[in-house]
Amino acid sequence: MTTVKVALNKVSSKHLFMGSAILVNGGNYLYNLLLGRILGPEAFADAALLVTLLLVLSFVGMTFQLTTTKFAVLFSGNTWTVFKSTMYRYALMFGVCTGVVVFFISEQLQVLFQTENHGMFKIFALSVPLYFFMSVNRGRFQGKHHFGKLAATYQTEMWSRLILTFLLLVLLPLESSLLIAMGIALSFIFGLFPSDIKNIQVFAKERLSSAHLREVWIFIGLTAGYELTQIIINNSDILLVKHYFNDTDAGLYSSLALIGRVVYFVAWMFVMLLMPTVIQKQKYGEPTAPILFKYVFFISALSSTIVLACYWFPELIISLMFGDAYISIAHLLWQYALATSLFAISNIFAYYFLSLNQYAPVILSGILGLSQVVLVTLYHDSLETVVQVQIIAMVILLIAQVIFFLIKNSSSSNKNDLRDVRPRTL
């Protein structure tokens, strides 16, 4: 009876998180759609740049979150307590260093991305340490299967950003980019709840053993490498378009990217559930491939539906979400959705490999991520070309991930077959 109750609690917790993730994604989309409608294509270009920087920050934060998730499953007792303090300390130090760098190069960033001011970068820089603290919190909840608390942190961050940003836009007579940066920064404070940070000794004297510390740093390096490729693949196109094209085209492309990435954000929800499950199954020697197949099927079915909808009703979707000012970009919607869908599916494979400490897919994603940047840098005569070279890169990435899985799976099967051939005794 107790086992049944525990199972039901786990199922309901996961379902709660999935429902919450859909609501959070919906809220984030509403946030961006309202900004797009209120500001118009030119002003929305700066707002979209801030949202892109937020996405970049979230990928870096995932290094802390996923590392904490993994060792929340593997560590227990005093080792887990010391590890938590270690991760909060790393998050604080890295966040402060990153924030300081962004703060002092804000004027160079203004020139690079052709923004109206550099103050928005300074405000953003001040909030960076908070985000990494929040990421460690989320990793704890994710690894311990506290999906209700994990969902709550995303809810508090999303709703505070949505409400506060538009209150600031209505109440304060400042440039929109500054107000949006303030809204993002304030949302990180709310995203720290629920939390028990007050019970964490960030600068505790006790340290992890050298063996555990080595294991942690290896995974941090592996995860950071992969998250860097995620930043490159998922955000380089918007940044390059902002650099190479005028504000109107950049704003149009940003609206296209926002709609097309709906598949990726839903895939992220499944990644949050996939990683702790795969790590736990590997820990107890259980098969992990069925979990991969299940989530690949879900994402493939969902992405196919979205691509078809974008192919059949592009103008309707653009008009409903952003308005007629963005309608000229409608013909590229299904192509961008296709590129993102291919990326989302390959991403499920990549996080599966990451859970199992496989290095090859990280290197592979890095190479193809850089190839995407090179392709867009070489071929950017039109927005259509920018989208199409991404489709080519994502097709190659997905095929490579599938081939790696088949080779690895085949090699594991052969090893198991060899183990089963034992000398029999009478």
C-alpha positions as CSV (number, residue, x, y, z in Angstrom):
1,M,0.0,0.0,0.0
2,T,2.8,2.4,0.9
3,T,4.6,1.6,-2.4
4,V,1.4,2.5,-4.3
5,K,1.1,5.8,-2.4
6,V,4.7,6.7,-3.2
7,A,4.2,5.8,-6.9
8,L,1.0,7.9,-7.0
9,N,2.8,10.9,-5.4
10,K,5.7,10.7,-7.9
11,V,3.2,10.5,-10.9
12,S,1.2,13.4,-9.6
13,S,4.3,15.5,-8.9
14,K,5.6,14.9,-12.5
15,H,2.2,15.7,-13.9
16,L,2.1,18.9,-11.8
17,F,5.5,19.9,-13.2
18,M,4.4,19.2,-16.8
19,G,1.3,21.3,-16.4
20,S,3.2,24.0,-14.7
21,A,5.9,24.0,-17.5
22,I,3.2,24.4,-20.1
23,L,1.8,27.4,-18.1
24,V,5.3,28.9,-17.7
25,N,6.0,28.6,-21.5
26,G,2.6,30.1,-22.2
27,G,3.3,33.0,-19.8
28,N,6.8,33.6,-21.4
29,Y,5.2,33.6,-24.8
30,L,2.5,36.0,-23.7
31,Y,5.3,38.2,-22.3
32,N,7.1,38.3,-25.6
33,L,4.0,38.6,-27.7
34,L,2.8,41.6,-25.7
35,L,6.2,43.2,-26.0
36,G,6.2,42.6,-29.8
37,R,2.7,44.2,-30.2
38,I,3.3,47.1,-27.9
39,L,6.8,48.1,-29.1
40,G,6.7,47.3,-32.8
41,P,9.4,45.6,-34.9
42,E,12.2,48.2,-34.4
43,A,11.9,48.6,-30.6
44,F,11.2,44.9,-30.2
45,A,14.7,44.2,-31.7
46,D,16.3,45.5,-28.4
47,A,13.7,43.7,-26.3
48,A,14.3,40.5,-28.1
49,L,18.1,40.9,-27.6
50,L,17.5,41.1,-23.8
51,V,15.3,38.0,-24.0
52,T,18.1,36.2,-26.0
53,L,20.6,37.2,-23.3
54,L,18.2,35.7,-20.8
55,L,18.2,32.5,-22.7
56,V,22.0,32.5,-22.9
57,L,22.1,33.0,-19.1
58,S,19.6,30.1,-18.7
59,F,21.9,27.8,-20.7
60,V,24.9,28.7,-18.5
61,G,22.7,28.3,-15.4
62,M,21.8,24.8,-16.6
63,T,25.4,23.8,-16.0
64,F,24.9,24.4,-12.3
65,Q,21.3,23.0,-12.4
66,L,22.2,19.7,-14.1
67,T,25.3,19.2,-12.1
68,T,23.3,19.6,-8.9
69,T,20.6,17.3,-10.3
70,K,23.0,14.5,-11.1
71,F,24.8,14.5,-7.7
72,A,21.5,14.9,-5.8
73,V,20.7,11.4,-7.1
74,L,24.2,10.0,-6.4
75,F,25.2,11.7,-3.1
76,S,23.6,11.4,0.3
77,G,24.2,12.2,4.0
78,N,27.1,14.5,4.8
79,T,28.6,14.3,1.2
80,W,25.3,15.7,-0.1
81,T,25.4,18.6,2.5
82,V,28.9,19.5,1.6
83,F,28.2,19.3,-2.1
84,K,25.3,21.7,-1.8
85,S,27.5,24.3,-0.1
86,T,30.1,23.8,-2.8
87,M,27.7,24.4,-5.6
88,Y,26.3,27.5,-4.1
89,R,29.8,28.8,-3.6
90,Y,30.7,28.1,-7.2
91,A,27.5,29.8,-8.4
92,L,28.2,32.9,-6.4
93,M,31.8,33.2,-7.5
94,F,31.0,32.5,-11.2
95,G,28.0,34.8,-11.1
96,V,29.9,37.7,-9.6
97,C,32.8,37.3,-12.1
98,T,30.4,37.1,-15.1
99,G,28.4,40.1,-13.9
100,V,31.5,42.2,-13.5
101,V,32.7,41.4,-17.0
102,V,29.3,42.2,-18.6
103,F,29.0,45.4,-16.6
104,F,32.4,46.8,-17.7
105,I,32.0,45.8,-21.4
106,S,28.5,47.2,-21.7
107,E,29.5,50.0,-24.1
108,Q,31.2,47.5,-26.4
109,L,28.1,45.4,-26.3
110,Q,26.0,48.4,-27.3
111,V,28.2,49.0,-30.4
112,L,28.3,45.3,-31.3
113,F,24.5,44.8,-31.2
114,Q,23.5,48.3,-32.3
115,T,21.3,49.1,-29.3
116,E,19.9,52.4,-28.1
117,N,21.8,52.4,-24.8
118,H,24.3,50.4,-22.7
119,G,22.4,50.8,-19.4
120,M,20.3,47.7,-20.1
121,F,23.4,45.6,-20.1
122,K,24.6,47.0,-16.8
123,I,21.2,46.3,-15.1
124,F,21.3,42.8,-16.6
125,A,24.8,42.3,-15.3
126,L,23.8,43.1,-11.7
127,S,21.2,40.3,-11.7
128,V,23.5,37.5,-13.0
129,P,24.6,36.1,-9.6
130,L,21.0,35.7,-8.5
131,Y,20.3,33.6,-11.6
132,F,23.0,31.1,-10.8
133,F,21.9,30.8,-7.2
134,M,18.4,30.1,-8.5
135,S,19.8,27.4,-10.8
136,V,21.4,25.5,-8.0
137,N,18.1,25.6,-6.1
138,R,16.3,24.1,-9.1
139,G,18.9,21.4,-9.5
140,R,18.3,20.3,-5.9
141,F,14.6,20.0,-6.4
142,Q,15.0,18.3,-9.8
143,G,17.5,15.7,-8.5
144,K,15.4,14.9,-5.4
145,H,12.2,14.6,-7.6
146,H,10.6,17.6,-5.7
147,F,8.8,18.6,-8.9
148,G,6.2,20.7,-7.1
149,K,8.9,23.0,-5.6
150,L,10.7,23.0,-9.0
151,A,7.5,24.1,-10.7
152,A,7.0,26.9,-8.1
153,T,10.4,28.5,-8.8
154,Y,9.6,28.7,-12.5
155,Q,6.1,30.1,-11.7
156,T,7.4,32.9,-9.4
157,E,10.0,33.9,-11.9
158,M,7.7,34.0,-14.9
159,W,4.7,35.8,-13.3
160,S,6.9,38.4,-11.6
161,R,8.7,39.2,-14.9
162,L,5.4,39.4,-16.7
163,I,3.6,41.6,-14.2
164,L,6.5,43.8,-13.1
165,T,7.8,44.5,-16.7
166,F,4.5,45.8,-17.9
167,L,3.9,47.8,-14.7
168,L,7.3,49.5,-15.2
169,L,6.5,50.2,-18.9
170,V,3.2,51.9,-17.8
171,L,4.5,53.8,-14.8
172,L,8.0,54.9,-15.6
173,P,9.0,57.3,-18.4
174,L,12.3,55.6,-19.3
175,E,13.5,53.8,-22.4
176,S,11.7,50.5,-22.9
177,S,15.0,48.4,-23.0
178,L,16.0,49.8,-19.5
179,L,12.5,48.9,-18.0
180,I,12.6,45.4,-19.6
181,A,16.1,44.8,-18.1
182,M,14.7,45.9,-14.7
183,G,11.8,43.5,-15.0
184,I,14.1,40.6,-15.8
185,A,16.4,41.4,-12.9
186,L,13.6,41.7,-10.4
187,S,12.1,38.3,-11.6
188,F,15.3,36.5,-10.5
189,I,14.7,37.6,-6.9
190,F,11.2,36.1,-6.9
191,G,12.6,33.0,-8.7
192,L,14.6,32.2,-5.5
193,F,11.4,31.1,-3.8
194,P,10.7,28.6,-2.5
195,S,14.1,28.1,-1.0
196,D,16.0,27.4,2.2
197,I,19.2,29.3,1.3
198,K,19.4,30.7,4.8
199,N,20.3,27.1,6.0
200,I,23.2,26.8,3.4
201,Q,26.7,27.6,4.6
202,V,28.2,28.9,1.3
203,F,31.7,29.3,2.8
204,A,31.7,26.2,5.0
205,K,35.1,24.9,6.0
206,E,34.3,21.3,5.1
207,R,35.2,20.3,1.6
208,L,34.4,17.4,-0.7
209,S,37.0,14.6,-1.0
210,S,39.4,14.8,-3.9
211,A,37.7,11.8,-5.6
212,H,34.2,13.4,-5.4
213,L,35.5,16.8,-6.4
214,R,37.2,15.3,-9.4
215,E,34.0,13.6,-10.4
216,V,32.0,16.8,-10.0
217,W,34.5,18.9,-12.0
218,I,34.5,16.3,-14.8
219,F,30.7,16.6,-15.1
220,I,30.8,20.4,-14.8
221,G,33.2,20.5,-17.7
222,L,31.2,18.1,-19.8
223,T,27.9,19.9,-19.1
224,A,29.4,23.4,-19.6
225,G,30.8,22.2,-22.9
226,Y,27.4,21.0,-24.0
227,E,25.5,24.1,-22.7
228,L,28.0,26.3,-24.6
229,T,27.0,24.5,-27.8
230,Q,23.3,25.0,-26.9
231,I,24.0,28.8,-26.5
232,I,25.7,28.8,-30.0
233,I,23.0,26.8,-31.7
234,N,20.0,28.3,-30.1
235,N,20.9,32.0,-30.0
236,S,23.7,32.7,-32.5
237,D,21.2,33.2,-35.4
238,I,19.3,36.0,-33.5
239,L,22.6,37.7,-32.5
240,L,24.0,37.5,-36.0
241,V,20.8,38.7,-37.6
242,K,20.8,41.7,-35.1
243,H,24.4,42.4,-36.3
244,Y,24.0,41.9,-40.1
245,F,20.5,43.2,-40.7
246,N,18.6,46.5,-39.9
247,D,16.3,46.8,-36.8
248,T,13.1,46.1,-38.7
249,D,14.4,42.9,-40.2
250,A,15.9,41.9,-36.9
251,G,12.6,42.5,-35.2
252,L,10.8,40.5,-37.8
253,Y,13.3,37.6,-37.4
254,S,12.9,37.7,-33.6
255,S,9.1,37.2,-33.9
256,L,9.8,34.3,-36.3
257,A,12.3,32.8,-33.9
258,L,9.9,33.2,-30.9
259,I,7.0,31.3,-32.6
260,G,9.3,28.7,-34.1
261,R,10.9,27.8,-30.8
262,V,7.8,26.6,-29.1
263,V,8.9,23.1,-29.8
264,Y,12.2,23.6,-28.1
265,F,10.6,25.0,-24.9
266,V,8.3,22.0,-24.7
267,A,11.2,19.7,-25.3
268,W,12.9,21.4,-22.3
269,M,10.1,20.2,-20.1
270,F,10.8,16.6,-21.0
271,V,14.5,17.0,-20.5
272,M,13.8,18.1,-16.9
273,L,12.0,14.7,-16.3
274,L,14.4,12.6,-18.4
275,M,17.7,13.4,-16.8
276,P,17.1,12.4,-13.1
277,T,15.2,9.3,-14.3
278,V,18.0,8.1,-16.6
279,I,20.7,8.8,-13.9
280,Q,18.7,6.8,-11.4
281,K,18.1,3.9,-13.7
282,Q,21.8,3.8,-14.6
283,K,22.7,3.9,-10.9
284,Y,20.7,0.7,-10.3
285,G,21.7,-1.0,-13.6
286,E,18.3,-0.8,-15.2
287,P,17.8,-0.2,-19.0
288,T,17.7,3.5,-20.0
289,A,16.9,3.3,-23.7
290,P,13.1,3.0,-23.3
291,I,13.0,6.4,-21.5
292,L,14.8,7.9,-24.5
293,F,12.4,6.3,-27.0
294,K,9.4,7.5,-25.1
295,Y,10.5,11.2,-25.0
296,V,11.7,11.2,-28.7
297,F,8.3,9.9,-29.7
298,F,6.5,12.6,-27.7
299,I,8.7,15.4,-29.2
300,S,8.6,14.0,-32.7
301,A,4.8,13.9,-32.7
302,L,4.4,17.4,-31.2
303,S,7.0,19.0,-33.6
304,S,5.4,17.4,-36.6
305,T,2.0,18.9,-35.6
306,I,3.5,22.3,-35.1
307,V,5.5,22.3,-38.4
308,L,2.3,21.3,-40.3
309,A,0.3,24.0,-38.6
310,C,3.0,26.6,-39.5
311,Y,3.0,25.4,-43.1
312,W,-0.8,25.5,-43.5
313,F,-1.6,28.7,-41.5
314,P,1.5,30.9,-41.4
315,E,-0.2,34.2,-41.9
316,L,-3.0,33.5,-39.4
317,I,-0.5,32.5,-36.7
318,I,1.7,35.5,-37.3
319,S,-1.3,37.9,-37.4
320,L,-2.8,36.4,-34.2
321,M,0.4,36.5,-32.2
322,F,2.2,39.6,-33.4
323,G,-0.1,41.5,-35.7
324,D,-0.1,42.6,-39.3
325,A,3.1,44.5,-38.9
326,Y,5.0,41.2,-38.9
327,I,3.1,39.4,-41.7
328,S,5.9,39.8,-44.3
329,I,7.9,37.0,-42.4
330,A,5.1,34.5,-42.5
331,H,6.4,32.4,-45.4
332,L,9.5,31.4,-43.4
333,L,7.6,30.3,-40.3
334,W,7.3,26.6,-41.1
335,Q,11.0,26.4,-42.2
336,Y,12.1,27.9,-38.9
337,A,9.8,25.5,-37.0
338,L,11.3,22.6,-38.9
339,A,14.9,23.7,-38.0
340,T,13.9,24.0,-34.3
341,S,12.1,20.7,-34.3
342,L,15.2,18.9,-35.6
343,F,17.2,20.6,-32.9
344,A,14.7,19.7,-30.2
345,I,14.8,16.0,-31.1
346,S,18.6,15.9,-31.3
347,N,18.6,17.7,-28.0
348,I,16.7,14.8,-26.3
349,F,19.4,12.4,-27.6
350,A,22.2,14.8,-26.3
351,Y,20.8,15.1,-22.8
352,Y,20.4,11.4,-22.7
353,F,24.1,10.9,-23.5
354,L,25.0,13.6,-21.0
355,S,23.1,11.8,-18.3
356,L,25.3,8.7,-19.1
357,N,28.6,10.7,-19.2
358,Q,29.1,10.3,-22.9
359,Y,31.6,12.8,-24.3
360,A,31.3,12.3,-28.1
361,P,27.9,14.0,-28.6
362,V,29.1,17.1,-26.7
363,I,32.1,17.4,-29.1
364,L,29.8,16.6,-32.1
365,S,27.3,19.3,-31.0
366,G,30.1,21.8,-30.6
367,I,31.5,21.2,-34.1
368,L,28.0,21.5,-35.7
369,G,27.1,24.5,-33.5
370,L,30.2,26.3,-34.8
371,S,29.4,25.2,-38.3
372,Q,26.0,26.9,-38.0
373,V,27.7,30.2,-37.0
374,V,30.1,29.9,-39.9
375,L,27.3,29.1,-42.4
376,V,25.2,32.1,-41.2
377,T,28.3,34.3,-41.3
378,L,29.0,33.3,-44.9
379,Y,25.5,33.1,-46.2
380,H,23.2,35.9,-44.9
381,D,22.1,37.6,-48.1
382,S,18.5,37.2,-46.9
383,L,16.5,36.0,-43.9
384,E,15.4,33.0,-45.9
385,T,19.0,31.9,-46.5
386,V,19.7,32.3,-42.7
387,V,16.9,29.9,-41.9
388,Q,17.8,27.3,-44.6
389,V,21.4,27.0,-43.6
390,Q,20.2,26.2,-40.1
391,I,18.0,23.4,-41.4
392,I,21.0,21.9,-43.1
393,A,23.1,22.0,-39.9
394,M,20.3,20.5,-37.8
395,V,19.6,17.6,-40.2
396,I,23.3,16.7,-40.0
397,L,23.3,17.0,-36.2
398,L,20.3,14.7,-35.7
399,I,21.6,12.1,-38.2
400,A,24.9,12.1,-36.3
401,Q,23.2,11.7,-32.9
402,V,21.1,8.8,-34.1
403,I,24.1,7.0,-35.7
404,F,26.1,7.4,-32.4
405,F,23.2,6.0,-30.4
406,L,22.9,3.0,-32.8
407,I,26.6,2.3,-32.6
408,K,26.7,2.6,-28.8
409,N,23.6,0.5,-28.4
410,S,24.9,-2.2,-30.7
411,S,28.2,-2.3,-28.9
412,S,26.5,-2.6,-25.5
413,S,24.3,-5.5,-26.8
414,N,27.4,-7.3,-28.1
415,K,29.0,-7.0,-24.6
416,N,25.9,-8.4,-22.9
417,D,25.9,-11.3,-25.4
418,L,29.5,-12.1,-24.6
419,R,28.7,-12.0,-20.8
420,D,25.9,-14.5,-21.3
421,V,28.3,-17.0,-22.9
422,R,29.7,-18.7,-19.8
423,P,31.3,-22.1,-19.4
424,R,28.7,-24.5,-18.1
425,T,29.6,-27.0,-15.3
426,L,27.9,-30.3,-14.7
